[in-house]
């Protein structure tokens, strides 16, 4: 049987972890599903999918809107995501690089 691929960890991801997996992990931190020290390094796809399902269930409770989160959770969301944006930009990530101009 072939070895299953394992996740590299949010701290080692490309583009400063500005990926779907990175967002799932950051949101899991916000909701307290995993500790902020958990990078998910070594996780298999099934474990990440399970985390995504749990994160999705939490977002459903708040209508998928940051504004609907309780104040403390909003503050954690902003702290976690703003820090991630700053680190990603410092690592060379450019949010506009992947945008397509419509003519």
C-alpha beads as a LAMMPS data file, in Angstrom:
LAMMPS data file: protein, C-alpha beads

103 atoms
102 bonds

1 atom types
1 bond types

-500.0 500.0 xlo xhi
-500.0 500.0 ylo yhi
-500.0 500.0 zlo zhi

Masses

1 110.0

Atoms # bond

1 1 1 0.000 0.000 0.000
2 1 1 1.284 3.427 -0.940
3 1 1 2.041 5.922 1.834
4 1 1 -0.676 8.508 2.234
5 1 1 0.352 12.131 1.867
6 1 1 0.433 14.149 5.041
7 1 1 -0.144 17.863 5.506
8 1 1 3.038 19.935 5.937
9 1 1 1.597 22.172 8.667
10 1 1 0.122 25.655 8.523
11 1 1 3.487 27.132 9.517
12 1 1 5.187 25.523 6.494
13 1 1 2.505 26.035 3.868
14 1 1 3.022 27.897 0.611
15 1 1 1.808 31.471 0.221
16 1 1 1.907 32.089 3.967
17 1 1 -0.913 29.562 4.379
18 1 1 -3.359 31.766 2.483
19 1 1 -5.048 28.604 1.253
20 1 1 -8.333 26.855 1.962
21 1 1 -6.597 24.514 4.399
22 1 1 -4.929 27.427 6.169
23 1 1 -8.276 29.189 6.567
24 1 1 -9.892 26.048 7.966
25 1 1 -7.137 25.719 10.566
26 1 1 -7.296 29.404 11.542
27 1 1 -11.081 29.195 11.879
28 1 1 -10.700 26.038 13.982
29 1 1 -8.461 28.074 16.295
30 1 1 -11.117 30.802 16.488
31 1 1 -13.806 28.290 17.450
32 1 1 -11.545 26.521 19.945
33 1 1 -11.754 23.240 18.045
34 1 1 -7.968 22.892 18.208
35 1 1 -5.425 24.920 20.189
36 1 1 -3.613 27.744 18.395
37 1 1 -0.398 25.779 18.861
38 1 1 -1.770 22.969 16.638
39 1 1 -0.283 23.309 13.132
40 1 1 -1.895 20.072 11.894
41 1 1 1.498 18.932 10.640
42 1 1 1.355 15.276 9.670
43 1 1 -2.445 15.139 9.440
44 1 1 -3.992 13.030 6.709
45 1 1 -6.635 14.434 4.357
46 1 1 -9.388 12.644 6.302
47 1 1 -8.452 14.480 9.491
48 1 1 -8.442 17.844 7.704
49 1 1 -11.820 17.054 6.127
50 1 1 -13.221 16.209 9.557
51 1 1 -11.884 19.520 10.890
52 1 1 -13.499 21.328 7.935
53 1 1 -16.872 19.721 8.784
54 1 1 -16.571 20.832 12.412
55 1 1 -15.595 24.373 11.393
56 1 1 -18.496 24.502 8.951
57 1 1 -20.953 23.435 11.679
58 1 1 -19.663 26.237 13.905
59 1 1 -19.997 28.830 11.128
60 1 1 -23.591 27.673 10.513
61 1 1 -24.460 28.741 14.062
62 1 1 -23.448 32.307 13.182
63 1 1 -24.832 32.473 9.668
64 1 1 -21.312 32.321 8.217
65 1 1 -20.780 35.975 9.243
66 1 1 -17.977 37.321 11.403
67 1 1 -20.331 40.107 12.524
68 1 1 -22.586 37.472 14.116
69 1 1 -19.822 36.026 16.289
70 1 1 -19.807 36.934 19.989
71 1 1 -17.490 39.924 20.651
72 1 1 -14.655 37.878 22.166
73 1 1 -14.750 35.447 19.253
74 1 1 -14.787 38.364 16.773
75 1 1 -11.680 39.767 18.458
76 1 1 -9.933 36.390 18.244
77 1 1 -10.950 36.057 14.597
78 1 1 -9.504 39.463 13.742
79 1 1 -6.315 38.855 15.741
80 1 1 -5.682 35.446 14.176
81 1 1 -6.507 36.424 10.600
82 1 1 -4.812 39.838 10.687
83 1 1 -1.657 38.215 12.032
84 1 1 -1.830 35.596 9.272
85 1 1 -2.243 38.297 6.590
86 1 1 0.739 40.247 7.924
87 1 1 2.946 37.140 8.072
88 1 1 1.883 36.043 4.590
89 1 1 2.614 39.475 3.099
90 1 1 6.009 39.478 4.799
91 1 1 6.654 36.067 3.210
92 1 1 5.836 37.472 -0.248
93 1 1 2.137 36.646 -0.609
94 1 1 0.223 39.113 -2.752
95 1 1 -3.560 38.907 -2.553
96 1 1 -4.016 40.713 -5.859
97 1 1 -1.560 38.548 -7.825
98 1 1 -4.152 35.816 -8.382
99 1 1 -7.045 38.127 -9.281
100 1 1 -8.219 38.197 -12.861
101 1 1 -9.132 41.534 -14.358
102 1 1 -12.447 41.399 -16.207
103 1 1 -12.572 43.628 -19.254

Bonds

1 1 1 2
2 1 2 3
3 1 3 4
4 1 4 5
5 1 5 6
6 1 6 7
7 1 7 8
8 1 8 9
9 1 9 10
10 1 10 11
11 1 11 12
12 1 12 13
13 1 13 14
14 1 14 15
15 1 15 16
16 1 16 17
17 1 17 18
18 1 18 19
19 1 19 20
20 1 20 21
21 1 21 22
22 1 22 23
23 1 23 24
24 1 24 25
25 1 25 26
26 1 26 27
27 1 27 28
28 1 28 29
29 1 29 30
30 1 30 31
31 1 31 32
32 1 32 33
33 1 33 34
34 1 34 35
35 1 35 36
36 1 36 37
37 1 37 38
38 1 38 39
39 1 39 40
40 1 40 41
41 1 41 42
42 1 42 43
43 1 43 44
44 1 44 45
45 1 45 46
46 1 46 47
47 1 47 48
48 1 48 49
49 1 49 50
50 1 50 51
51 1 51 52
52 1 52 53
53 1 53 54
54 1 54 55
55 1 55 56
56 1 56 57
57 1 57 58
58 1 58 59
59 1 59 60
60 1 60 61
61 1 61 62
62 1 62 63
63 1 63 64
64 1 64 65
65 1 65 66
66 1 66 67
67 1 67 68
68 1 68 69
69 1 69 70
70 1 70 71
71 1 71 72
72 1 72 73
73 1 73 74
74 1 74 75
75 1 75 76
76 1 76 77
77 1 77 78
78 1 78 79
79 1 79 80
80 1 80 81
81 1 81 82
82 1 82 83
83 1 83 84
84 1 84 85
85 1 85 86
86 1 86 87
87 1 87 88
88 1 88 89
89 1 89 90
90 1 90 91
91 1 91 92
92 1 92 93
93 1 93 94
94 1 94 95
95 1 95 96
96 1 96 97
97 1 97 98
98 1 98 99
99 1 99 100
100 1 100 101
101 1 101 102
102 1 102 103
